[in-house]
C-alpha cells in the first residue's frame, strides 16, 4: 500500500511539472 501511494505522488508531481512547462 505504501509503495502504491508513493508511486501515485510521483505521477501527480510529474503531471503538475508538465503543466507548468506547457504553460511557460
CHARMM-style PDB file with segment names, atoms N, HN, CA, C and O in Angstrom:
ATOM      1  N   UNK     1       0.838  -1.208   0.000  1.00  0.00      PROA
ATOM      2  CA  UNK     1       0.000   0.000   0.000  1.00  0.00      PROA
ATOM      3  C   UNK     1       0.868   1.251   0.000  1.00  0.00      PROA
ATOM      4  O   UNK     1       0.616   2.188  -0.758  1.00  0.00      PROA
ATOM      5  N   UNK     2       1.886   1.264   0.849  1.00  0.00      PROA
ATOM      6  HN  UNK     2       2.091   0.502   1.464  1.00  0.00      PROA
ATOM      7  CA  UNK     2       2.733   2.461   0.951  1.00  0.00      PROA
ATOM      8  C   UNK     2       3.397   2.764  -0.388  1.00  0.00      PROA
ATOM      9  O   UNK     2       3.447   3.916  -0.819  1.00  0.00      PROA
ATOM     10  N   UNK     3       3.904   1.721  -1.040  1.00  0.00      PROA
ATOM     11  HN  UNK     3       3.863   0.786  -0.689  1.00  0.00      PROA
ATOM     12  CA  UNK     3       4.581   1.929  -2.335  1.00  0.00      PROA
ATOM     13  C   UNK     3       3.595   2.489  -3.357  1.00  0.00      PROA
ATOM     14  O   UNK     3       3.956   3.335  -4.175  1.00  0.00      PROA
ATOM     15  N   UNK     4       2.348   2.014  -3.306  1.00  0.00      PROA
ATOM     16  HN  UNK     4       2.055   1.327  -2.642  1.00  0.00      PROA
ATOM     17  CA  UNK     4       1.343   2.498  -4.255  1.00  0.00      PROA
ATOM     18  C   UNK     4       1.122   3.997  -4.068  1.00  0.00      PROA
ATOM     19  O   UNK     4       1.017   4.744  -5.042  1.00  0.00      PROA
ATOM     20  N   UNK     5       1.053   4.430  -2.809  1.00  0.00      PROA
ATOM     21  HN  UNK     5       1.139   3.824  -2.018  1.00  0.00      PROA
ATOM     22  CA  UNK     5       0.851   5.859  -2.523  1.00  0.00      PROA
ATOM     23  C   UNK     5       2.040   6.665  -3.031  1.00  0.00      PROA
ATOM     24  O   UNK     5       1.861   7.723  -3.633  1.00  0.00      PROA
ATOM     25  N   UNK     6       3.240   6.174  -2.792  1.00  0.00      PROA
ATOM     26  HN  UNK     6       3.385   5.314  -2.302  1.00  0.00      PROA
ATOM     27  CA  UNK     6       4.443   6.894  -3.244  1.00  0.00      PROA
ATOM     28  C   UNK     6       4.433   7.021  -4.771  1.00  0.00      PROA
ATOM     29  O   UNK     6       4.758   8.080  -5.307  1.00  0.00      PROA
ATOM     30  N   UNK     7       4.061   5.946  -5.467  1.00  0.00      PROA
ATOM     31  HN  UNK     7       3.797   5.085  -5.032  1.00  0.00      PROA
ATOM     32  CA  UNK     7       4.028   5.998  -6.936  1.00  0.00      PROA
ATOM     33  C   UNK     7       2.976   7.001  -7.392  1.00  0.00      PROA
ATOM     34  O   UNK     7       3.202   7.742  -8.348  1.00  0.00      PROA
ATOM     35  N   UNK     8       1.840   7.033  -6.724  1.00  0.00      PROA
ATOM     36  HN  UNK     8       1.656   6.431  -5.947  1.00  0.00      PROA
ATOM     37  CA  UNK     8       0.776   7.982  -7.089  1.00  0.00      PROA
ATOM     38  C   UNK     8       1.276   9.408  -6.907  1.00  0.00      PROA
ATOM     39  O   UNK     8       1.014  10.274  -7.741  1.00  0.00      PROA
ATOM     40  N   UNK     9       1.996   9.650  -5.814  1.00  0.00      PROA
ATOM     41  HN  UNK     9       2.208   8.946  -5.136  1.00  0.00      PROA
ATOM     42  CA  UNK     9       2.528  11.004  -5.569  1.00  0.00      PROA
ATOM     43  C   UNK     9       3.482  11.401  -6.685  1.00  0.00      PROA
ATOM     44  O   UNK     9       3.453  12.541  -7.148  1.00  0.00      PROA
ATOM     45  N   UNK    10       4.328  10.471  -7.120  1.00  0.00      PROA
ATOM     46  HN  UNK    10       4.352   9.545  -6.743  1.00  0.00      PROA
ATOM     47  CA  UNK    10       5.280  10.777  -8.191  1.00  0.00      PROA
ATOM     48  C   UNK    10       4.531  11.120  -9.479  1.00  0.00      PROA
ATOM     49  O   UNK    10       4.909  12.054 -10.187  1.00  0.00      PROA
ATOM     50  N   UNK    11       3.474  10.372  -9.784  1.00  0.00      PROA
ATOM     51  HN  UNK    11       3.167   9.613  -9.209  1.00  0.00      PROA
ATOM     52  CA  UNK    11       2.710  10.639 -11.014  1.00  0.00      PROA
ATOM     53  C   UNK    11       2.069  12.020 -10.946  1.00  0.00      PROA
ATOM     54  O   UNK    11       2.102  12.775 -11.917  1.00  0.00      PROA
ATOM     55  N   UNK    12       1.487  12.346  -9.797  1.00  0.00      PROA
ATOM     56  HN  UNK    12       1.460  11.732  -9.008  1.00  0.00      PROA
ATOM     57  CA  UNK    12       0.841  13.657  -9.645  1.00  0.00      PROA
ATOM     58  C   UNK    12       1.877  14.760  -9.785  1.00  0.00      PROA
ATOM     59  O   UNK    12       1.635  15.762 -10.458  1.00  0.00      PROA
ATOM     60  N   UNK    13       3.024  14.580  -9.155  1.00  0.00      PROA
ATOM     61  HN  UNK    13       3.220  13.766  -8.609  1.00  0.00      PROA
ATOM     62  CA  UNK    13       4.081  15.602  -9.222  1.00  0.00      PROA
ATOM     63  C   UNK    13       4.528  15.801 -10.668  1.00  0.00      PROA
ATOM     64  O   UNK    13       4.727  16.932 -11.110  1.00  0.00      PROA
ATOM     65  N   UNK    14       4.685  14.692 -11.409  1.00  0.00      PROA
ATOM     66  HN  UNK    14       4.523  13.773 -11.050  1.00  0.00      PROA
ATOM     67  CA  UNK    14       5.118  14.798 -12.806  1.00  0.00      PROA
ATOM     68  C   UNK    14       4.064  15.535 -13.627  1.00  0.00      PROA
ATOM     69  O   UNK    14       4.408  16.328 -14.503  1.00  0.00      PROA
ATOM     70  N   UNK    15       2.771  15.278 -13.349  1.00  0.00      PROA
ATOM     71  HN  UNK    15       2.492  14.633 -12.638  1.00  0.00      PROA
ATOM     72  CA  UNK    15       1.707  15.959 -14.102  1.00  0.00      PROA
ATOM     73  C   UNK    15       1.749  17.451 -13.828  1.00  0.00      PROA
ATOM     74  O   UNK    15       1.617  18.257 -14.749  1.00  0.00      PROA
ATOM     75  N   UNK    16       1.933  17.827 -12.562  1.00  0.00      PROA
ATOM     76  HN  UNK    16       2.040  17.172 -11.813  1.00  0.00      PROA
ATOM     77  CA  UNK    16       1.984  19.253 -12.218  1.00  0.00      PROA
ATOM     78  C   UNK    16       3.170  19.910 -12.903  1.00  0.00      PROA
ATOM     79  O   UNK    16       3.045  21.017 -13.426  1.00  0.00      PROA
ATOM     80  N   UNK    17       4.307  19.251 -12.907  1.00  0.00      PROA
ATOM     81  HN  UNK    17       4.408  18.351 -12.482  1.00  0.00      PROA
ATOM     82  CA  UNK    17       5.502  19.822 -13.540  1.00  0.00      PROA
ATOM     83  C   UNK    17       5.285  19.950 -15.048  1.00  0.00      PROA
ATOM     84  O   UNK    17       5.688  20.946 -15.648  1.00  0.00      PROA
ATOM     85  N   UNK    18       4.657  18.960 -15.655  1.00  0.00      PROA
ATOM     86  HN  UNK    18       4.329  18.151 -15.167  1.00  0.00      PROA
ATOM     87  CA  UNK    18       4.418  19.010 -17.104  1.00  0.00      PROA
ATOM     88  C   UNK    18       3.476  20.163 -17.422  1.00  0.00      PROA
ATOM     89  O   UNK    18       3.645  20.824 -18.447  1.00  0.00      PROA
ATOM     90  N   UNK    19       2.478  20.423 -16.560  1.00  0.00      PROA
ATOM     91  HN  UNK    19       2.341  19.886 -15.727  1.00  0.00      PROA
ATOM     92  CA  UNK    19       1.554  21.535 -16.794  1.00  0.00      PROA
ATOM     93  C   UNK    19       2.312  22.846 -16.747  1.00  0.00      PROA
ATOM     94  O   UNK    19       2.091  23.725 -17.580  1.00  0.00      PROA
ATOM     95  N   UNK    20       3.205  22.986 -15.778  1.00  0.00      PROA
ATOM     96  HN  UNK    20       3.385  22.272 -15.101  1.00  0.00      PROA
ATOM     97  CA  UNK    20       3.986  24.226 -15.658  1.00  0.00      PROA
ATOM     98  C   UNK    20       4.799  24.446 -16.927  1.00  0.00      PROA
ATOM     99  O   UNK    20       4.873  25.567 -17.430  1.00  0.00      PROA
ATOM    100  N   UNK    21       5.411  23.384 -17.446  1.00  0.00      PROA
ATOM    101  HN  UNK    21       5.352  22.474 -17.037  1.00  0.00      PROA
ATOM    102  CA  UNK    21       6.229  23.508 -18.656  1.00  0.00      PROA
ATOM    103  C   UNK    21       5.357  23.918 -19.841  1.00  0.00      PROA
ATOM    104  O   UNK    21       5.768  24.744 -20.656  1.00  0.00      PROA
ATOM    105  N   UNK    22       4.154  23.345 -19.942  1.00  0.00      PROA
ATOM    106  HN  UNK    22       3.821  22.674 -19.280  1.00  0.00      PROA
ATOM    107  CA  UNK    22       3.275  23.674 -21.057  1.00  0.00      PROA
ATOM    108  C   UNK    22       2.817  25.123 -20.973  1.00  0.00      PROA
ATOM    109  O   UNK    22       2.727  25.805 -21.993  1.00  0.00      PROA
ATOM    110  N   UNK    23       2.526  25.600 -19.762  1.00  0.00      PROA
ATOM    111  HN  UNK    23       2.600  25.046 -18.933  1.00  0.00      PROA
ATOM    112  CA  UNK    23       2.067  26.989 -19.604  1.00  0.00      PROA
ATOM    113  C   UNK    23       3.177  27.953 -19.998  1.00  0.00      PROA
ATOM    114  O   UNK    23       2.920  28.963 -20.653  1.00  0.00      PROA
ATOM    115  N   UNK    24       4.398  27.649 -19.606  1.00  0.00      PROA
ATOM    116  HN  UNK    24       4.607  26.829 -19.073  1.00  0.00      PROA
ATOM    117  CA  UNK    24       5.508  28.529 -19.950  1.00  0.00      PROA
ATOM    118  C   UNK    24       5.755  28.435 -21.454  1.00  0.00      PROA
ATOM    119  OT1 UNK    24       6.653  29.097 -21.974  1.00  0.00      PROA
TER     120      UNK     24
END
